[in-house]
Amino acid sequence: MTDNVDDDNLNRVNEGDYVVLKRGEIYKAVQIQRKKKVIFEKQWFFLDNTVGELYGTIFEVNGGALQPRKPKQLESSTDAKEAGTDNRNIVDDGKSQKLTRDDIETLKEQGLKGQEIVQQLVENSSTFRDKTEFAQQKYIKKKKKKYENSVTILKPSCRILAMMYHGREPGKVLHLRYDTLAQMLTLGNIHASSKVLVFETCAGLVLGAVMERMGGYGSVVQMYPGGGPVRAGMESFGFPEHFHKTLHEFPICHVNALLAGTLDTASRDPGGDAVQANGAVSGEQAGPTQTDPGLQGSPEVQNMETSTNSAEEKDQEEREKRRELRTQEKKVKMEEKRKKLAAAAALLEGRNADGLIIASRFHPCSVVTGLIKFLAPSRPFVVYSQYKEPLIDCYTKLKEKGGTVNLRLTESWLRHYQVLPNRTHPQLTMSGGGGYLLTGTTVVMDTPKPAGSQKTDEPAPKRPKLTD
């Protein structure tokens, strides 16, 4: 009974959860917070009424609030009973619709919902009944998309978030499509209880996909460039706390030092900021304000100087307290960063990782040749690039260097189909390209043979042929 209750809670929206708003083919990831205004598709509303509802529920936008759509509203009341047999005689001159834009705005002000507005448009169209059945359904679908103010609440997943980024901001994820991301997870053999290295500049989408596939078991080491890791896409998944315990971070700039054995993870910040702060304090401690010698003896001036000095001393003490607090906070952050670096370095020093995923805007040659050394033998690696030329260079480099087998360079291709009765066909518009993948498997390199052993491996010379 308890398991059923837990499953029901997982399928319901809770305050603080990350959800995905969907309208048509448009997605947006937000966090559920009470009394927080959300702007989606040129409309604003609050998400308070979504708490406690099931994922997948369709809501109607009504005066800035979301109301669950009733089951009877899901039934279409615009199904046509009469239909024509040919569309060739229909002329689209813009005069077939009797309702003007002002009339439609008036209907909205009267409180009519999207379904009712669509019904009014159908009834006031002079050419609707002359259209074929398929054309009528297409017309209704187009008007519903324009006038119905419905929003669907979805639970974040790898596929949904990949479609959201590829549809709204493809440049942030290097135009990584969801089918290519699925291939990366499969070819990289990502599974629970494994140790995976991830180097990506896709706003954390690839990192979140790897963590979702691992299910909170194992360990993930995020190799990041710059001052800190970017995890906006990963946070949109809304993982529980135990998922974050499996995540580690390591700066890519320290890889060479770790491979050479010269990385010092025990050093601490000497506290140069404190020295600067002390210098600033000594510079601010100026003497009391000089006054006119003729007024120094008056009691009013003495009282004014005393009050001024006491106020300056209080301000100076407050500044010193704030400065010390900032210094302590910085020391704590530096200590936490040092501990994270030491923990990630301990995982990498064994050089027994189970997989490597790379999807970055940098040229992959130097990255792959450096990170592949942390993989155990017979382990897969996957490199993604929007263009094939960098992967061709990487392919040639790995072939020359050795230590890898089964190198393959592939291109992702995807086509969507419309599946409807009597009109199933490929969609006219499709993605131009899904990027390229370079995959392979690590192997143990043969040790170089001694100079004297080469003679023993040479085949024996043929015996001379005897002649009579």
C-alpha positions as CSV (number, residue, x, y, z in Angstrom):
1,M,0.0,0.0,0.0
2,T,2.9,2.4,0.8
3,D,4.5,1.7,-2.6
4,N,1.3,2.7,-4.3
5,V,1.1,5.9,-2.4
6,D,4.8,6.7,-3.3
7,D,4.2,6.0,-7.0
8,D,1.1,8.3,-6.9
9,N,3.2,11.1,-5.4
10,L,5.8,10.7,-8.1
11,N,3.2,11.1,-10.8
12,R,1.7,14.2,-9.2
13,V,3.1,17.8,-9.4
14,N,4.6,19.0,-6.1
15,E,5.8,22.4,-5.1
16,G,9.5,22.9,-6.0
17,D,9.4,20.3,-8.8
18,Y,10.8,21.1,-12.3
19,V,8.2,20.6,-15.0
20,V,7.9,21.2,-18.7
21,L,5.1,23.3,-20.2
22,K,3.9,22.2,-23.6
23,R,1.7,23.9,-26.1
24,G,1.7,22.4,-29.6
25,E,5.4,21.8,-30.4
26,I,6.7,24.5,-28.0
27,Y,8.3,23.5,-24.7
28,K,9.6,25.4,-21.7
29,A,11.1,24.1,-18.5
30,V,10.1,25.9,-15.2
31,Q,10.1,25.3,-11.5
32,I,6.8,25.1,-9.6
33,Q,6.8,28.1,-7.2
34,R,3.7,29.6,-5.6
35,K,2.8,33.2,-6.6
36,K,5.5,33.3,-9.2
37,K,4.4,34.7,-12.6
38,V,5.4,32.6,-15.6
39,I,5.4,33.9,-19.2
40,F,4.9,31.3,-21.9
41,E,4.0,32.0,-25.5
42,K,3.1,35.6,-24.9
43,Q,0.8,34.8,-22.0
44,W,1.4,35.0,-18.3
45,F,-0.1,32.9,-15.6
46,F,0.6,31.3,-12.2
47,L,1.3,27.7,-11.5
48,D,-0.3,27.4,-8.1
49,N,-3.3,25.3,-9.3
50,T,-1.0,22.7,-10.8
51,V,0.2,21.4,-7.4
52,G,-1.4,18.0,-6.7
53,E,-2.5,17.4,-10.3
54,L,-1.2,14.5,-12.3
55,Y,1.5,14.9,-14.9
56,G,0.0,15.1,-18.4
57,T,-3.0,17.1,-17.3
58,I,-4.2,19.8,-19.8
59,F,-4.9,23.2,-18.2
60,E,-6.9,26.1,-19.6
61,V,-5.5,29.7,-19.0
62,N,-8.2,31.7,-17.5
63,G,-7.4,35.2,-16.1
64,G,-3.8,34.4,-15.2
65,A,-4.8,31.1,-13.5
66,L,-4.6,27.5,-14.8
67,Q,-7.7,25.4,-14.5
68,P,-7.8,21.7,-15.4
69,R,-9.7,21.1,-18.6
70,K,-12.8,19.1,-17.9
71,P,-13.3,15.7,-19.8
72,K,-16.3,17.0,-21.7
73,Q,-14.2,19.8,-23.1
74,L,-11.8,17.3,-24.7
75,E,-14.6,16.3,-27.1
76,S,-14.6,18.3,-30.3
77,S,-17.8,20.1,-31.1
78,T,-16.6,21.3,-34.4
79,D,-16.8,18.0,-36.2
80,A,-18.3,18.7,-39.6
81,K,-21.3,16.7,-40.8
82,E,-21.2,18.1,-44.4
83,A,-18.1,18.0,-46.5
84,G,-17.2,18.7,-50.1
85,T,-15.5,16.4,-52.6
86,D,-13.1,18.9,-54.2
87,N,-11.1,21.9,-53.1
88,R,-10.2,23.3,-56.6
89,N,-13.1,25.7,-56.8
90,I,-12.4,27.3,-53.4
91,V,-10.7,30.7,-53.8
92,D,-8.7,32.0,-50.8
93,D,-9.4,35.7,-51.2
94,G,-9.7,36.5,-47.5
95,K,-13.4,37.2,-47.8
96,S,-14.8,33.9,-46.8
97,Q,-14.6,34.7,-43.0
98,K,-17.4,37.0,-41.8
99,L,-15.8,37.6,-38.4
100,T,-13.3,40.4,-38.2
101,R,-10.4,40.7,-35.9
102,D,-12.4,43.1,-33.7
103,D,-15.2,40.6,-33.5
104,I,-12.8,37.9,-32.3
105,E,-11.4,40.3,-29.7
106,T,-14.9,41.0,-28.5
107,L,-15.6,37.3,-28.1
108,K,-12.5,37.0,-26.0
109,E,-13.5,39.9,-23.8
110,Q,-16.9,38.2,-23.3
111,G,-15.1,35.2,-21.8
112,L,-15.5,32.7,-24.6
113,K,-12.9,29.9,-24.5
114,G,-10.8,28.8,-27.4
115,Q,-13.1,25.9,-28.4
116,E,-16.1,28.2,-28.6
117,I,-14.2,30.8,-30.7
118,V,-13.2,28.0,-33.1
119,Q,-16.8,27.0,-33.3
120,Q,-17.8,30.6,-34.2
121,L,-15.1,30.7,-36.9
122,V,-16.4,27.5,-38.4
123,E,-20.0,28.7,-38.4
124,N,-19.1,32.1,-40.0
125,S,-16.9,30.6,-42.7
126,S,-18.7,30.6,-46.1
127,T,-16.3,28.0,-47.7
128,F,-15.9,25.6,-44.8
129,R,-18.7,23.2,-45.9
130,D,-17.3,23.1,-49.4
131,K,-13.9,21.8,-48.2
132,T,-13.1,18.1,-48.1
133,E,-13.2,16.3,-44.9
134,F,-9.4,16.3,-44.6
135,A,-9.3,20.1,-45.4
136,Q,-11.9,20.7,-42.7
137,Q,-9.9,18.9,-40.0
138,K,-6.8,20.7,-41.1
139,Y,-8.6,24.0,-40.8
140,I,-9.9,23.2,-37.3
141,K,-6.5,22.1,-36.1
142,K,-4.9,25.3,-37.4
143,K,-7.5,27.5,-35.6
144,K,-7.3,25.5,-32.4
145,K,-3.5,26.0,-32.3
146,K,-4.1,29.7,-32.7
147,Y,-7.0,30.4,-30.3
148,E,-7.0,27.6,-27.7
149,N,-5.1,28.7,-24.5
150,S,-4.3,25.2,-23.3
151,V,-1.0,24.2,-21.5
152,T,0.1,20.6,-20.8
153,I,2.3,19.9,-17.7
154,L,4.8,17.2,-18.5
155,K,7.4,15.5,-16.3
156,P,11.0,16.3,-17.5
157,S,12.8,13.5,-19.3
158,C,15.8,13.2,-21.6
159,R,13.7,13.1,-24.8
160,I,11.5,16.0,-23.8
161,L,14.3,18.3,-22.7
162,A,16.3,17.4,-25.8
163,M,13.4,18.4,-28.0
164,M,12.9,21.6,-26.0
165,Y,16.5,22.7,-26.5
166,H,16.7,21.7,-30.2
167,G,13.4,23.5,-30.9
168,R,14.0,26.7,-29.0
169,E,17.8,27.2,-28.6
170,P,19.7,24.7,-30.8
171,G,22.9,26.7,-30.6
172,K,23.2,26.1,-26.8
173,V,23.3,22.3,-27.4
174,L,25.4,22.4,-30.6
175,H,22.3,21.4,-32.6
176,L,22.3,18.0,-30.8
177,R,19.1,16.2,-31.7
178,Y,17.3,13.7,-29.4
179,D,17.9,10.7,-31.6
180,T,21.6,11.5,-31.7
181,L,21.7,11.8,-27.9
182,A,20.0,8.4,-27.6
183,Q,22.7,6.9,-29.8
184,M,25.4,8.4,-27.7
185,L,23.9,6.8,-24.5
186,T,23.6,3.4,-26.3
187,L,27.0,3.4,-28.0
188,G,28.7,4.6,-24.8
189,N,27.2,1.7,-22.8
190,I,25.8,4.0,-20.1
191,H,24.2,1.9,-17.4
192,A,23.8,1.9,-13.6
193,S,26.8,1.2,-11.3
194,S,29.4,2.4,-13.8
195,K,32.0,5.1,-13.8
196,V,31.5,7.6,-16.7
197,L,33.5,10.6,-17.8
198,V,31.5,13.5,-19.4
199,F,33.0,16.5,-21.2
200,E,30.3,18.7,-22.7
201,T,29.4,22.3,-23.5
202,C,25.7,21.6,-24.1
203,A,24.3,23.5,-21.1
204,G,24.3,20.3,-19.0
205,L,21.9,18.4,-21.3
206,V,24.2,15.5,-22.0
207,L,25.2,15.3,-18.3
208,G,21.6,15.1,-17.3
209,A,20.9,12.4,-19.9
210,V,23.8,10.3,-18.5
211,M,22.6,10.7,-14.9
212,E,19.1,9.8,-15.9
213,R,20.2,6.6,-17.6
214,M,22.4,5.6,-14.6
215,G,19.5,6.0,-12.2
216,G,21.5,7.4,-9.3
217,Y,23.9,4.4,-9.1
218,G,27.6,4.6,-9.9
219,S,29.7,7.8,-10.4
220,V,29.8,10.6,-13.0
221,V,32.8,12.8,-13.4
222,Q,32.1,16.0,-15.3
223,M,35.2,17.5,-16.9
224,Y,34.5,21.2,-17.4
225,P,36.4,24.1,-19.0
226,G,36.6,27.6,-17.5
227,G,35.9,28.7,-14.0
228,G,33.1,26.3,-13.1
229,P,30.7,23.6,-14.5
230,V,27.5,24.6,-16.4
231,R,24.5,22.5,-15.3
232,A,21.4,24.4,-16.3
233,G,20.1,21.5,-18.4
234,M,20.9,19.0,-15.7
235,E,19.0,20.9,-13.1
236,S,15.9,20.9,-15.3
237,F,15.6,17.2,-14.8
238,G,14.8,17.7,-11.1
239,F,16.8,14.8,-9.8
240,P,16.5,13.7,-6.2
241,E,19.3,14.4,-3.7
242,H,20.9,10.9,-4.0
243,F,21.5,11.5,-7.7
244,H,23.7,14.6,-6.9
245,K,25.9,12.5,-4.6
246,T,27.1,10.5,-7.6
247,L,28.2,13.6,-9.5
248,H,31.8,14.9,-9.3
249,E,33.6,17.7,-11.1
250,F,37.1,18.1,-12.4
251,P,38.6,21.0,-14.4
252,I,40.0,20.1,-17.8
253,C,43.0,22.3,-17.2
254,H,44.3,20.0,-14.5
255,V,44.2,16.8,-16.7
256,N,47.9,17.0,-17.8
257,A,49.0,17.6,-14.2
258,L,47.0,14.6,-13.0
259,L,48.4,12.4,-15.7
260,A,52.0,13.5,-14.9
261,G,51.4,12.9,-11.2
262,T,52.2,16.6,-10.2
263,L,48.7,17.6,-9.2
264,D,48.6,18.9,-5.6
265,T,45.1,18.6,-4.1
266,A,46.2,19.4,-0.5
267,S,47.3,23.0,-1.1
268,R,45.0,25.7,0.2
269,D,44.5,29.4,-0.7
270,P,47.1,31.4,1.2
271,G,44.5,34.1,1.9
272,G,45.8,36.9,-0.3
273,D,42.4,38.6,-0.1
274,A,42.8,39.0,3.7
275,V,46.1,40.9,3.1
276,Q,44.5,43.2,0.7
277,A,41.6,43.7,3.1
278,N,44.0,44.6,5.9
279,G,45.8,47.0,3.6
280,A,42.5,48.7,2.7
281,V,41.7,49.0,6.4
282,S,44.9,50.7,7.2
283,G,44.4,53.1,4.3
284,E,40.9,54.0,5.5
285,Q,42.0,54.7,9.0
286,A,42.7,58.4,8.5
287,G,43.0,60.9,11.3
288,P,40.1,63.0,12.6
289,T,38.9,65.9,10.4
290,Q,40.9,69.1,10.8
291,T,38.9,72.1,11.8
292,D,39.6,75.8,12.0
293,P,42.1,76.5,14.8
294,G,39.9,79.3,16.1
295,L,36.9,77.0,16.7
296,Q,38.7,74.0,18.3
297,G,38.1,75.2,21.8
298,S,34.3,75.6,21.5
299,P,32.2,72.9,23.2
300,E,29.9,72.6,20.2
301,V,32.8,71.7,17.9
302,Q,34.1,69.2,20.5
303,N,30.6,67.5,20.7
304,M,30.4,67.4,17.0
305,E,33.8,65.9,16.7
306,T,33.0,63.3,19.3
307,S,29.7,62.2,17.6
308,T,31.4,62.2,14.2
309,N,34.3,60.0,15.5
310,S,31.8,57.6,17.2
311,A,29.8,57.2,14.0
312,E,32.9,56.7,11.9
313,E,34.1,54.0,14.4
314,K,30.8,52.2,14.2
315,D,30.8,52.3,10.4
316,Q,34.4,51.1,10.4
317,E,33.5,48.2,12.7
318,E,30.6,47.2,10.5
319,R,32.8,47.3,7.4
320,E,35.4,45.1,9.2
321,K,32.8,42.6,10.2
322,R,31.4,42.3,6.7
323,R,34.9,42.0,5.3
324,E,35.8,39.3,7.7
325,L,32.5,37.5,6.9
326,R,33.2,37.6,3.2
327,T,36.7,36.3,3.8
328,Q,35.4,33.4,5.9
329,E,32.8,32.5,3.3
330,K,35.5,32.6,0.6
331,K,37.7,30.3,2.6
332,V,34.8,27.9,3.1
333,K,34.1,27.8,-0.6
334,M,37.8,27.3,-1.4
335,E,37.9,24.4,1.0
336,E,34.8,22.8,-0.5
337,K,36.3,23.2,-4.0
338,R,39.5,21.6,-2.9
339,K,37.6,18.6,-1.4
340,K,35.7,18.2,-4.6
341,L,38.9,18.3,-6.6
342,A,40.5,15.7,-4.4
343,A,37.5,13.4,-4.6
344,A,37.4,13.6,-8.4
345,A,41.1,13.2,-8.7
346,A,40.9,10.0,-6.6
347,L,38.3,8.6,-9.0
348,L,40.4,9.4,-12.0
349,E,43.8,8.2,-10.7
350,G,42.7,4.6,-11.0
351,R,42.3,5.0,-14.8
352,N,39.5,2.5,-14.8
353,A,36.5,4.5,-16.1
354,D,33.8,2.5,-17.9
355,G,32.9,5.1,-20.5
356,L,33.7,8.5,-22.0
357,I,31.2,10.9,-23.6
358,I,32.4,14.1,-25.3
359,A,30.2,16.8,-26.9
360,S,31.9,20.2,-26.9
361,R,32.5,23.2,-29.1
362,F,36.3,22.6,-28.8
363,H,38.3,20.6,-31.3
364,P,38.1,17.1,-30.0
365,C,41.6,15.8,-30.9
366,S,43.5,17.0,-27.8
367,V,40.5,16.3,-25.5
368,V,40.1,12.7,-26.7
369,T,43.8,11.9,-26.6
370,G,44.0,13.2,-23.0
371,L,40.8,11.8,-21.5
372,I,41.0,8.4,-23.2
373,K,43.9,7.6,-20.9
374,F,41.5,7.4,-17.9
375,L,39.5,4.6,-19.5
376,A,40.0,0.9,-18.7
377,P,40.8,-1.5,-21.5
378,S,37.9,-2.6,-23.7
379,R,35.7,0.4,-22.8
380,P,33.7,2.5,-25.3
381,F,34.0,6.2,-26.0
382,V,31.7,8.5,-28.0
383,V,32.6,11.9,-29.5
384,Y,29.9,14.2,-30.9
385,S,30.4,17.1,-33.3
386,Q,28.1,19.2,-35.3
387,Y,30.6,19.0,-38.2
388,K,32.5,16.0,-39.6
389,E,35.9,17.7,-40.3
390,P,37.0,17.8,-36.6
391,L,36.0,14.1,-36.2
392,I,37.9,13.2,-39.3
393,D,41.1,14.8,-37.8
394,C,40.4,12.9,-34.5
395,Y,39.8,9.6,-36.4
396,T,43.2,10.0,-38.2
397,K,45.0,10.9,-34.9
398,L,43.6,7.9,-33.1
399,K,44.5,5.6,-35.9
400,E,48.1,6.8,-35.9
401,K,48.5,6.7,-32.1
402,G,46.9,3.2,-31.7
403,G,45.3,1.9,-28.5
404,T,41.8,1.9,-30.1
405,V,39.8,-0.5,-32.3
406,N,36.5,-0.4,-34.1
407,L,36.7,3.3,-34.9
408,R,33.5,4.4,-36.7
409,L,32.4,7.8,-38.0
410,T,28.6,8.0,-38.5
411,E,26.0,10.6,-39.4
412,S,22.6,10.7,-37.7
413,W,19.5,11.0,-39.9
414,L,15.9,11.3,-38.9
415,R,12.6,11.8,-40.7
416,H,9.2,12.4,-39.1
417,Y,6.0,10.8,-40.5
418,Q,2.4,12.0,-40.3
419,V,0.4,8.9,-39.4
420,L,-3.3,9.5,-40.0
421,P,-6.0,7.5,-41.8
422,N,-5.6,7.6,-45.6
423,R,-2.9,10.3,-45.4
424,T,0.2,8.9,-43.9
425,H,3.3,10.5,-45.5
426,P,6.7,12.0,-44.5
427,Q,6.5,15.5,-43.2
428,L,7.6,18.1,-45.7
429,T,9.9,19.9,-43.2
430,M,12.6,18.0,-41.4
431,S,15.9,18.7,-39.6
432,G,18.8,19.3,-41.9
433,G,21.3,17.2,-40.0
434,G,21.7,15.6,-36.6
435,G,25.5,15.9,-36.3
436,Y,28.2,13.2,-36.4
437,L,29.5,10.6,-34.0
438,L,32.9,9.1,-33.6
439,T,32.9,5.9,-31.6
440,G,35.5,3.3,-30.7
441,T,36.8,0.9,-28.1
442,T,40.0,1.1,-26.1
443,V,42.5,-1.8,-26.1
444,V,45.9,-2.5,-24.4
445,M,48.9,-1.5,-26.5
446,D,51.6,-4.0,-27.0
447,T,54.8,-3.3,-25.2
448,P,57.8,-2.5,-27.4
449,K,60.0,-5.6,-27.9
450,P,63.7,-5.6,-27.0
451,A,66.2,-5.2,-29.9
452,G,67.7,-8.7,-29.5
453,S,64.3,-10.4,-29.7
454,Q,63.7,-9.3,-33.2
455,K,66.0,-12.0,-34.7
456,T,64.1,-14.8,-33.0
457,D,60.8,-13.7,-34.5
458,E,62.1,-13.6,-38.0
459,P,61.2,-16.6,-40.2
460,A,64.0,-19.2,-40.9
461,P,65.7,-18.7,-44.3
462,K,64.8,-21.1,-47.1
463,R,67.2,-23.9,-47.7
464,P,69.1,-23.7,-50.9
465,K,67.9,-26.1,-53.5
466,L,70.2,-28.9,-54.2
467,T,71.2,-29.7,-57.8
468,D,72.3,-33.0,-59.1
